[in-house]
Amino acid sequence: MKSRRGIAELAGPLLVALLAGDERGTDDVFRRAVSRGADAAHLARDLIQPALDEVGRLWEKGEIGVAEEHLATSLVARAFLVNAACEKPPALGAPRLVLTCLAGEFHELGARLAAEIGRREGWQVEMLGANVPRDSALDYIATRKPEAVGLSLSLAAHVAEAAAMIHRIRALAPGARILAGGIAFRRDPSLAGLTGADACISDPGDLKDWLHANRPAARAVRPPALRTPPRVG
């Protein structure tokens, strides 16, 4: 990871833009960060996390409402995709990474940031979104047989559910590496050992490093069978 210098100092201007509901100002801060060398992981770790942490603190203190908090998240999601989206699709046969939020988890921004980091590290990422019922997620994972699965948690109360799901994933997709991440683990790192995941990652820079170091070789892609043209006459 590159130095945080010059990027983290933009978290303050980003916060001001978010609280003002200023879409143009938000986009401008992201463009400034990218011009200073920030990639998707830098943006997530050094710009977005500190700004949204402060938004969350203001909400908890009652200084802003739910609407303002949701607007800030929406502005960040849009600006991130505009400025950090991976321009090239993954290579044919790229390893598959499935990302999902557990049932009852409605905060999906972290998983969406992780998805873009994964794409930039050469993974084919399939993002299932927020509040995915356990059986639906498990059926999908069993069908797709990904090389890695990432579970996003914002609530410590869902750690037991994550552990139960990870146990099922190991039976359905035994070759998959399993990650757990999210704000729940940033708030309480001691929860990491309770999930049974192969790795518990809450820092976007660590996620980037893990995905780079653990990316398996591309799968062989079989060309489509040639159909014999019908005979005429």
C-alpha positions in Angstrom: 0.0 0.0 0.0 1.1 3.5 -0.7 1.6 6.2 1.9 -1.5 7.7 3.5 0.0 11.1 3.3 -2.0 13.5 1.1 -5.1 11.3 1.0 -6.2 11.1 4.6 -6.2 14.9 4.9 -9.0 14.9 2.3 -11.3 13.1 4.8 -12.2 16.4 6.4 -13.3 18.1 3.1 -15.2 14.9 2.2 -17.1 15.0 5.5 -18.1 18.7 4.9 -19.4 17.8 1.4 -21.3 14.8 2.7 -23.0 16.7 5.5 -24.0 19.4 3.0 -25.4 16.9 0.6 -23.0 18.2 -2.0 -22.7 15.7 -4.8 -20.3 17.9 -6.9 -18.1 18.6 -3.9 -18.0 14.9 -3.0 -16.9 13.9 -6.5 -14.3 16.7 -6.4 -12.7 15.3 -3.3 -12.6 11.8 -4.8 -11.0 13.1 -8.0 -8.4 14.9 -5.9 -7.6 11.7 -4.0 -7.2 9.8 -7.2 -5.0 12.5 -8.7 -2.7 11.9 -5.6 -2.3 8.2 -6.5 -5.2 6.7 -4.5 -6.5 3.4 -5.7 -9.7 1.7 -4.6 -8.2 0.4 -1.3 -6.7 3.8 -0.5 -10.1 5.5 -1.1 -11.8 3.0 1.1 -9.3 3.0 4.0 -8.0 6.6 4.1 -10.9 8.6 2.8 -14.2 6.8 3.1 -13.8 5.1 6.4 -12.8 8.1 8.5 -15.4 10.3 6.9 -18.3 7.8 7.4 -17.1 6.9 10.9 -17.6 10.6 11.8 -21.0 10.6 10.1 -22.0 7.6 12.2 -20.7 9.2 15.3 -22.8 12.3 14.6 -25.9 10.1 14.0 -25.3 8.2 17.3 -25.2 11.6 19.1 -28.4 12.7 17.5 -26.8 15.6 15.6 -27.9 14.3 12.2 -30.8 12.1 11.3 -31.1 8.8 9.4 -31.9 10.7 6.2 -28.6 12.6 6.3 -26.7 9.4 7.2 -28.2 7.5 4.2 -27.6 10.4 1.9 -23.9 10.5 2.9 -23.6 6.8 2.2 -25.3 7.2 -1.2 -23.0 10.1 -2.2 -19.9 8.0 -1.3 -21.1 5.0 -3.2 -21.7 7.0 -6.3 -18.4 8.9 -6.2 -16.5 5.7 -5.5 -17.9 3.9 -8.5 -17.4 6.9 -10.8 -13.7 7.4 -9.7 -12.5 3.9 -8.8 -14.5 1.4 -10.9 -12.3 -1.2 -12.6 -12.2 -0.3 -16.3 -11.4 -3.8 -17.6 -13.5 -6.9 -17.0 -11.6 -9.9 -15.4 -9.7 -12.2 -17.6 -11.4 -15.4 -18.8 -11.2 -18.0 -16.2 -10.4 -15.5 -13.4 -11.0 -16.9 -9.9 -14.5 -16.3 -8.6 -15.1 -14.3 -5.4 -18.7 -14.2 -4.0 -19.5 -11.4 -1.6 -22.7 -11.2 0.5 -24.2 -9.6 3.5 -26.0 -11.8 6.0 -29.7 -11.8 6.6 -30.5 -8.7 8.7 -27.4 -6.9 7.4 -28.6 -3.8 5.5 -25.2 -2.0 5.2 -23.7 -3.1 2.0 -21.3 -0.3 1.2 -18.3 -2.1 2.7 -19.0 -5.2 0.6 -19.3 -3.0 -2.5 -16.0 -1.4 -1.8 -14.5 -4.8 -1.3 -16.0 -6.0 -4.7 -14.1 -3.2 -6.5 -10.9 -4.0 -4.7 -11.3 -7.6 -5.8 -11.9 -6.7 -9.4 -8.8 -4.7 -9.5 -6.8 -7.7 -8.1 -8.0 -9.8 -10.9 -11.0 -11.6 -9.4 -14.3 -12.2 -11.0 -16.5 -10.7 -8.2 -20.2 -11.6 -7.7 -21.8 -9.2 -5.2 -25.1 -10.5 -3.8 -26.0 -7.4 -1.9 -27.6 -6.7 1.5 -29.9 -8.8 3.6 -29.4 -12.1 1.7 -31.3 -15.1 3.3 -29.0 -17.8 4.4 -30.5 -20.5 2.2 -30.5 -18.4 -0.9 -26.8 -17.5 -0.4 -25.9 -21.1 0.3 -27.7 -22.3 -2.8 -25.9 -19.8 -4.9 -22.5 -20.6 -3.5 -23.1 -24.4 -3.9 -24.0 -23.8 -7.6 -21.2 -21.4 -8.4 -18.4 -23.1 -6.5 -16.3 -19.9 -6.0 -12.6 -19.9 -5.0 -13.4 -17.5 -2.2 -16.4 -16.2 -0.3 -16.6 -13.0 1.7 -19.2 -12.3 4.4 -19.8 -8.7 5.5 -21.0 -7.9 9.1 -21.7 -4.6 10.7 -23.4 -6.0 13.8 -21.6 -8.0 16.4 -24.8 -9.8 17.2 -24.5 -11.6 13.8 -21.2 -13.3 14.5 -22.9 -16.5 15.5 -24.9 -16.5 12.3 -21.7 -16.0 10.4 -20.1 -18.9 12.1 -23.1 -21.2 11.3 -23.0 -20.1 7.6 -19.3 -20.6 7.3 -19.7 -24.1 8.6 -22.3 -24.8 5.9 -20.2 -23.2 3.2 -17.3 -25.5 4.0 -19.6 -28.5 3.3 -21.1 -27.1 0.1 -17.9 -25.6 -1.4 -15.0 -27.3 0.3 -12.4 -25.7 -1.8 -13.4 -22.1 -1.1 -11.4 -19.8 1.1 -13.7 -17.9 3.4 -13.3 -14.3 4.6 -15.3 -12.3 7.1 -15.1 -8.6 7.4 -16.9 -5.4 8.2 -17.3 -2.7 10.8 -18.2 -5.2 13.5 -14.6 -6.4 13.5 -13.1 -3.0 13.3 -15.0 -2.1 16.5 -14.1 -5.4 18.3 -11.1 -7.3 16.8 -11.6 -10.1 19.4 -14.7 -11.2 17.4 -12.5 -12.4 14.5 -11.7 -15.8 16.1 -15.3 -16.7 16.7 -16.3 -17.0 13.0 -14.2 -19.9 11.8 -13.2 -17.9 8.7 -9.9 -18.4 7.0 -9.2 -14.7 7.5 -11.0 -11.9 9.2 -10.2 -8.6 7.5 -11.6 -5.1 8.3 -8.8 -3.0 6.7 -9.2 -2.5 2.9 -5.4 -2.5 2.5 -5.2 -5.9 4.1 -8.0 -7.1 1.9 -6.1 -6.0 -1.2 -2.9 -7.7 0.0 -4.8 -10.9 0.8 -6.6 -11.1 -2.5 -3.3 -10.5 -4.3 -1.4 -13.1 -2.3 -4.2 -15.7 -2.4 -5.4 -15.4 -6.0 -5.3 -18.9 -7.5 -4.4 -19.6 -11.1 -7.0 -18.9 -13.7 -9.4 -21.8 -14.5 -9.2 -23.4 -17.8 -11.8 -22.1 -20.2 -13.1 -24.7 -22.6 -14.1 -23.2 -26.0 -17.7 -23.7 -27.1 -18.3 -26.7 -29.1 -18.7 -26.1 -32.8 -22.0 -27.0 -34.2 -22.2 -28.8 -37.5 -24.1 -26.6 -40.0 -27.3 -28.2 -41.2 -27.2 -29.8 -44.6 -29.0 -28.0 -47.4 -30.9 -30.1 -49.9 
